[in-house]
């Protein structure tokens, strides 16, 4: 089973993993866990024109990455290594090395999500996370963390709400609230699962 495989792989890579305390599928309004690595793309740096940056600007940009508490461990380590090297090493980091390290951090972030997922109730999350890891491109990894995770949780939450609606013994108030939630946004679905259903019958 791929979930087990990924969970075991996580243990082997923990020493290199970013210190992320990622939330599992029970997140609220965020598309990516708040402690995930800083969301950046290669186009961000390309747009800033690394070739046109002064040496001092390059070093300042890297120090900002190092100083960002949301920077993942692989990016942090690569940034530190660049700062210990030449200006050519530093420019390479901003242009290329950063994105290689970001992909490493993203892989670990997804593995942590998988490790916390319940195979009985988080099937969409497990499916989409495994697909991102199997594709294994920086773009696919980042896309899962930015949008795919949120949508997969919503898919799983709709199944949870549908199971509530399938119970003939629930109250009329709970049924009405579930019917409203099932067509709602991912955030509305999550709120109903975590809080709303208990407020109705509480």
C-alpha positions as a LaTeX table, in Angstrom:
\begin{tabular}{lrrr}
\hline
Residue & $x$ (\AA) & $y$ (\AA) & $z$ (\AA) \\
\hline
Unk1 & 0.00 & 0.00 & 0.00 \\
Unk2 & 1.51 & 3.34 & $-0.98$ \\
Unk3 & 0.49 & 5.09 & 2.24 \\
Unk4 & 2.59 & 2.65 & 4.24 \\
Unk5 & 5.47 & 3.01 & 1.81 \\
Unk6 & 5.45 & 6.77 & 2.14 \\
Unk7 & 5.16 & 6.70 & 5.91 \\
Unk8 & 8.20 & 4.44 & 6.11 \\
Unk9 & 10.11 & 6.64 & 3.70 \\
Unk10 & 9.33 & 9.61 & 5.91 \\
Unk11 & 11.14 & 8.03 & 8.84 \\
Unk12 & 14.25 & 7.59 & 6.73 \\
Unk13 & 14.20 & 11.18 & 5.52 \\
Unk14 & 13.26 & 12.83 & 8.80 \\
Unk15 & 16.80 & 13.97 & 9.45 \\
Unk16 & 16.72 & 16.02 & 6.26 \\
Unk17 & 13.10 & 17.10 & 6.60 \\
Unk18 & 12.07 & 20.67 & 7.28 \\
Unk19 & 10.83 & 21.25 & 10.78 \\
Unk20 & 7.22 & 21.42 & 9.74 \\
Unk21 & 4.38 & 20.77 & 12.09 \\
Unk22 & 1.92 & 20.28 & 9.31 \\
Unk23 & $-1.72$ & 19.96 & 10.06 \\
Unk24 & $-3.44$ & 16.86 & 8.74 \\
Unk25 & $-6.59$ & 16.94 & 6.66 \\
Unk26 & $-8.40$ & 18.75 & 9.50 \\
Unk27 & $-7.35$ & 22.21 & 8.43 \\
Unk28 & $-9.67$ & 25.20 & 8.38 \\
Unk29 & $-9.44$ & 28.03 & 5.87 \\
Unk30 & $-5.91$ & 27.54 & 4.62 \\
Unk31 & $-5.05$ & 25.80 & 1.38 \\
Unk32 & $-1.63$ & 24.91 & 2.77 \\
Unk33 & $-0.79$ & 24.31 & 6.43 \\
Unk34 & 0.35 & 27.56 & 8.01 \\
Unk35 & 3.75 & 26.13 & 8.90 \\
Unk36 & 4.51 & 24.91 & 5.38 \\
Unk37 & 7.52 & 26.24 & 3.57 \\
Unk38 & 7.33 & 29.68 & 2.04 \\
Unk39 & 5.37 & 29.61 & $-1.20$ \\
Unk40 & 7.57 & 30.82 & $-4.02$ \\
Unk41 & 8.05 & 29.90 & $-7.62$ \\
Unk42 & 10.91 & 30.14 & $-10.06$ \\
Unk43 & 9.04 & 32.87 & $-11.92$ \\
Unk44 & 9.23 & 35.06 & $-8.80$ \\
Unk45 & 13.01 & 35.18 & $-9.01$ \\
Unk46 & 13.03 & 35.36 & $-12.79$ \\
Unk47 & 10.79 & 38.42 & $-12.60$ \\
Unk48 & 13.13 & 40.08 & $-10.12$ \\
Unk49 & 16.05 & 39.69 & $-12.57$ \\
Unk50 & 18.80 & 37.90 & $-10.65$ \\
Unk51 & 21.26 & 38.74 & $-13.44$ \\
Unk52 & 20.52 & 42.42 & $-12.91$ \\
Unk53 & 20.89 & 42.32 & $-9.13$ \\
Unk54 & 24.01 & 43.70 & $-7.50$ \\
Unk55 & 26.13 & 41.37 & $-5.42$ \\
Unk56 & 24.83 & 43.03 & $-2.27$ \\
Unk57 & 21.22 & 42.63 & $-3.40$ \\
Unk58 & 21.82 & 38.93 & $-4.03$ \\
Unk59 & 23.19 & 38.46 & $-0.52$ \\
Unk60 & 20.34 & 40.43 & 1.04 \\
Unk61 & 17.79 & 38.30 & $-0.84$ \\
Unk62 & 19.38 & 35.11 & 0.47 \\
Unk63 & 19.58 & 36.45 & 4.02 \\
Unk64 & 15.87 & 37.23 & 3.88 \\
Unk65 & 15.22 & 33.61 & 2.94 \\
Unk66 & 17.41 & 32.43 & 5.81 \\
Unk67 & 15.63 & 34.78 & 8.22 \\
Unk68 & 12.13 & 33.71 & 7.17 \\
Unk69 & 10.73 & 31.40 & 9.90 \\
Unk70 & 8.65 & 29.60 & 7.25 \\
Unk71 & 11.67 & 28.59 & 5.18 \\
Unk72 & 11.98 & 24.81 & 4.98 \\
Unk73 & 15.06 & 22.98 & 6.16 \\
Unk74 & 16.37 & 22.06 & 2.70 \\
Unk75 & 16.02 & 25.62 & 1.41 \\
Unk76 & 17.60 & 26.95 & 4.61 \\
Unk77 & 20.57 & 24.59 & 4.30 \\
Unk78 & 21.06 & 25.44 & 0.62 \\
Unk79 & 20.89 & 29.15 & 1.39 \\
Unk80 & 23.47 & 28.83 & 4.16 \\
Unk81 & 25.76 & 26.86 & 1.88 \\
Unk82 & 25.41 & 29.53 & $-0.80$ \\
Unk83 & 26.29 & 32.27 & 1.67 \\
Unk84 & 29.45 & 30.35 & 2.57 \\
Unk85 & 30.40 & 30.18 & $-1.10$ \\
Unk86 & 31.21 & 32.62 & $-3.87$ \\
Unk87 & 28.90 & 35.19 & $-5.42$ \\
Unk88 & 28.48 & 32.76 & $-8.31$ \\
Unk89 & 27.23 & 30.16 & $-5.81$ \\
Unk90 & 24.82 & 32.71 & $-4.41$ \\
Unk91 & 23.44 & 33.66 & $-7.80$ \\
Unk92 & 23.07 & 29.99 & $-8.69$ \\
Unk93 & 21.09 & 29.46 & $-5.48$ \\
Unk94 & 18.61 & 32.22 & $-6.31$ \\
Unk95 & 18.23 & 31.11 & $-9.93$ \\
Unk96 & 18.23 & 27.31 & $-9.57$ \\
Unk97 & 19.35 & 25.79 & $-6.29$ \\
Unk98 & 16.49 & 27.28 & $-4.33$ \\
Unk99 & 13.89 & 25.48 & $-6.42$ \\
Unk100 & 15.65 & 22.14 & $-6.15$ \\
Unk101 & 15.68 & 22.53 & $-2.37$ \\
Unk102 & 12.06 & 23.76 & $-2.36$ \\
Unk103 & 10.98 & 20.58 & $-4.11$ \\
Unk104 & 12.74 & 18.53 & $-1.42$ \\
Unk105 & 10.90 & 20.45 & 1.30 \\
Unk106 & 7.62 & 20.00 & $-0.55$ \\
Unk107 & 8.14 & 16.24 & $-0.82$ \\
Unk108 & 8.63 & 16.02 & 2.94 \\
Unk109 & 5.59 & 18.22 & 3.57 \\
Unk110 & 3.43 & 15.90 & 1.45 \\
Unk111 & 4.88 & 12.82 & 3.13 \\
Unk112 & 3.90 & 14.28 & 6.50 \\
Unk113 & 0.36 & 14.87 & 5.27 \\
Unk114 & 0.23 & 11.25 & 4.13 \\
Unk115 & 1.57 & 10.01 & 7.44 \\
Unk116 & $-1.24$ & 11.78 & 9.30 \\
Unk117 & $-4.01$ & 10.75 & 6.88 \\
Unk118 & $-6.61$ & 8.13 & 7.79 \\
Unk119 & $-6.96$ & 5.57 & 4.96 \\
Unk120 & $-10.61$ & 5.05 & 5.88 \\
Unk121 & $-11.73$ & 8.67 & 5.66 \\
Unk122 & $-9.02$ & 10.62 & 3.80 \\
Unk123 & $-9.02$ & 8.72 & 0.53 \\
Unk124 & $-8.93$ & 11.75 & $-1.76$ \\
Unk125 & $-6.07$ & 13.29 & 0.21 \\
Unk126 & $-4.11$ & 10.04 & 0.02 \\
Unk127 & $-4.84$ & 9.62 & $-3.70$ \\
Unk128 & $-3.85$ & 13.17 & $-4.65$ \\
Unk129 & $-0.79$ & 13.26 & $-2.40$ \\
Unk130 & 0.48 & 9.99 & $-3.85$ \\
Unk131 & $-0.15$ & 11.26 & $-7.37$ \\
Unk132 & 1.91 & 14.38 & $-6.64$ \\
Unk133 & 4.74 & 12.26 & $-5.22$ \\
Unk134 & 4.58 & 9.85 & $-8.15$ \\
Unk135 & 4.69 & 12.71 & $-10.67$ \\
Unk136 & 7.56 & 14.14 & $-8.61$ \\
Unk137 & 8.04 & 17.41 & $-10.46$ \\
Unk138 & 8.48 & 20.67 & $-8.54$ \\
Unk139 & 5.33 & 21.97 & $-10.21$ \\
Unk140 & 3.20 & 18.97 & $-9.24$ \\
Unk141 & 4.45 & 19.02 & $-5.65$ \\
Unk142 & 3.79 & 22.72 & $-5.26$ \\
Unk143 & 0.38 & 22.49 & $-6.96$ \\
Unk144 & $-0.74$ & 19.87 & $-4.46$ \\
Unk145 & 0.33 & 21.98 & $-1.49$ \\
Unk146 & $-1.15$ & 25.20 & $-2.89$ \\
Unk147 & $-4.49$ & 23.91 & $-4.19$ \\
Unk148 & $-4.74$ & 20.14 & $-4.49$ \\
Unk149 & $-4.64$ & 19.47 & $-0.76$ \\
Unk150 & $-7.49$ & 21.89 & $-0.07$ \\
Unk151 & $-9.65$ & 20.38 & $-2.81$ \\
Unk152 & $-8.89$ & 16.81 & $-1.76$ \\
Unk153 & $-9.88$ & 17.56 & 1.83 \\
Unk154 & $-13.13$ & 19.06 & 0.53 \\
Unk155 & $-13.83$ & 15.89 & $-1.46$ \\
Unk156 & $-13.29$ & 13.76 & 1.63 \\
Unk157 & $-15.42$ & 16.12 & 3.72 \\
Unk158 & $-18.32$ & 15.85 & 1.27 \\
Unk159 & $-18.21$ & 12.09 & 1.74 \\
Unk160 & $-18.30$ & 12.61 & 5.51 \\
Unk161 & $-21.32$ & 14.90 & 5.22 \\
Unk162 & $-23.05$ & 12.46 & 2.86 \\
Unk163 & $-22.63$ & 9.72 & 5.46 \\
Unk164 & $-24.26$ & 11.94 & 8.05 \\
Unk165 & $-27.17$ & 12.57 & 5.68 \\
Unk166 & $-27.50$ & 8.83 & 5.08 \\
Unk167 & $-28.26$ & 8.28 & 8.77 \\
Unk168 & $-32.09$ & 8.20 & 9.15 \\
Unk169 & $-31.87$ & 8.87 & 12.89 \\
Unk170 & $-30.35$ & 12.38 & 12.73 \\
Unk171 & $-32.43$ & 15.37 & 13.78 \\
Unk172 & $-34.17$ & 17.64 & 11.30 \\
Unk173 & $-31.88$ & 20.49 & 12.34 \\
Unk174 & $-28.75$ & 18.45 & 11.70 \\
Unk175 & $-30.09$ & 17.25 & 8.36 \\
Unk176 & $-30.82$ & 20.82 & 7.26 \\
Unk177 & $-27.35$ & 21.98 & 8.33 \\
Unk178 & $-25.68$ & 19.06 & 6.54 \\
Unk179 & $-27.64$ & 19.74 & 3.36 \\
Unk180 & $-26.46$ & 23.35 & 3.45 \\
Unk181 & $-22.86$ & 22.34 & 4.10 \\
Unk182 & $-22.54$ & 19.65 & 1.43 \\
Unk183 & $-22.75$ & 22.20 & $-1.40$ \\
Unk184 & $-20.57$ & 24.74 & 0.37 \\
Unk185 & $-16.97$ & 25.82 & 0.00 \\
Unk186 & $-14.10$ & 23.66 & 1.29 \\
Unk187 & $-13.90$ & 25.94 & 4.31 \\
Unk188 & $-17.63$ & 25.63 & 5.02 \\
Unk189 & $-17.43$ & 21.86 & 4.75 \\
Unk190 & $-14.49$ & 21.72 & 7.15 \\
Unk191 & $-16.24$ & 24.01 & 9.62 \\
Unk192 & $-19.33$ & 21.82 & 9.59 \\
Unk193 & $-17.29$ & 18.66 & 10.16 \\
Unk194 & $-15.20$ & 20.14 & 12.96 \\
Unk195 & $-17.70$ & 22.47 & 14.65 \\
Unk196 & $-21.04$ & 23.02 & 12.97 \\
Unk197 & $-22.55$ & 19.58 & 13.36 \\
Unk198 & $-21.95$ & 19.70 & 17.10 \\
Unk199 & $-23.43$ & 23.18 & 17.44 \\
Unk200 & $-26.65$ & 22.02 & 15.80 \\
Unk201 & $-27.29$ & 19.10 & 18.13 \\
Unk202 & $-25.40$ & 20.50 & 21.10 \\
\hline
\end{tabular}
